[in-house]
């Protein structure tokens, strides 16, 4: 079996004696070992997407894969297949990293139940108007649906505060949030 680097150094191409080939995508710099804070539903969604992609890859590689060479030139079908496999492998590696480093968002202990934390739904007064949002991990954040990330300027500033606190967020504009009410679900 021969190994060669194809394209950039992240795609390793292996060719066996019969001309069949396989490629592995590997990028150690892409995979960060961070914790991913998720709800049970968020984790189930990631697991389902991972399984779906893994099954898709299995189906795609079960059939006959194109040969590397077509006459004396590189086979365009093979190159397209390799590109698809590289992208698929990268996405699978991303999901594996998330699943290996996922931490479920839990209800806090009684001592911490009066502080804003992950999973907290907060009602704040901002510039005289009420605003409600839930603080989740970055994977599940969706500001238009009222879900903000714990890594966002507002989420990060509110963590650890209590009802009645006035929290000022310094981003492009200085905004003050008065925490009126909070709850865990």
N, C-alpha and C positions, 0 to 999 in steps of 0.2 A: 504494500500500500504506500502510495506517495502522498505527501502533504505539501501544500503550497499556499501562499498567501494570495488572495484574490481581492482586487479593489483596495480597500484600506486594510490595515493590519487587524481589523476586528473580525473579518470573515475568514475562517480557515477552511480551505477546500481540501477534501481527501478523495483520491482516485484509486480504486483498486485495480487489479490486473486485467479484469474484464472490461474496464472502461466505465464502470458504474461509479458514481461519485456521490459524496455527501458533503454538507457544509455545516459548520457550527458557527454561531454568532456569539462573540464574547467581548464584552466591554466592561472591564472592572471599574472604570471611572464612572460609568453610568449608574451603577448600582450602589446607592448610598445605604448605610446601615442605620437608618432612622427608625424611630417608633412611629407607627401609624395608628392613631387613635380612631377607633370606629365603633359604631353601635353594632348590636347583634345583626340587625337588618343590613347594615352596610357591609359587614363581613360576609354574610350569606350571599350578597350580590357579587362581591369580588370572587368568592369561591365558585359561584355559578358561571361567571364570565370566564374564569380560568379553565374550568372543566370544558366549557363550550369551545374555547380556543384549542385546548389540548386534543379534543375529539376531532376538531376540524383539521389540525395538523396530521393526526393519525390517518384520517381519510385521504388527505392530500398525498401523503407519502406511501400509502398502501399500494397505489397503482404504480404503473411503470413511470419512472422518472426519466426525463430527457437526458441523453448522453451529452457529455461536454463538447465533443467535436462533431461537427457536421461538415463532411469533406475535410478541408484543411483549416477551416475557420471555426471560431467558437460558435456554438449553436445558440441562436437568439432565444429559442424556447428554454434552453437550459439556463441562460443568464437571467431570464425573467423568473423562472422557477426559483433560482438561488436568491434573487432579490426578495421574492415573496417569503421564502423560508427564513431569511435573515430578519425581516421585519416581524414575522410571526414569532421567531425565537426571542427577539428583543422584548416583545410584548409579554410573552410567557415568563421571561426572566423578571420583568417588572412586577407581574402578578405574584410570582414566587417570593420575591423580596417583600412585597406587602404582606402576604400570608405568613411568612416567617417572622415578621417584625410587627404584626398587628397586636394591639392591646385594646381589649374591650373597654368601652366607657361604662363604668359602674356607678351606682348611686354612692355618694360619699358616706363616710362614717357620720355618726350623730354630731361629733365635734366639728366637722367640716360642712355640715348640711346648711349652715347659714351663710356660707361663702360661695361666690360665683366660681364654678368649676366646669369641667367638660360635662356636657349633657344638661346644663342649666338653661332653662328658659327664663329670660330676663325681660322685664318691662321697665323701660327707661323713659325719662322725659328729656327730650333733646330740642332745644330752641322752642320751648313751649308746646311741643307736640309729643304724643306718646308713640313709642316705637317698641315693638316686641320682636325678639329673635332668640334663637337657640344657639349655644356655642358648641360646635362639634369639631372634629378633626378636619384637616384640609381636604381629605378625600371626599367627604360628604358635604362640604360647604356649598351653599347655593344662596347667595344674598337675596336674589329676587324671590326666593321661597322662605325667607326669614331664617336661614341657616348660615351663620358666619363661622369662620375658622378661628381656632384658638391662636393661630399664627398671624391673623390679621391685626392691624393696629388697634381696632376697637376690642376685639376678642382678647388680645394680649393685655390691654390696659384694664379690662374689667375683671380678669381672673384674680381671685383672692379677696375681692371687695364684698361688701355686705349691703343689704337693703338700707337705704338712707344715705349711702356714700355718694359724693360728687366726684366723678372721675373725669379728668381732662385728657383728651387724646390729641397729641401733637403730631399731625401728619401734614399734608399740604395746607390744611386749614385747622385752626385750633377749635375744637368742639368739646363741650362739656356734657357729660351724661350723668343724670341723677338717677340712681337705681331706686325704683319705686317698689318693685316686687320681683321675687325670683322663686322658681320652683324646679324640682327634678321630676322627671316622668319615668 
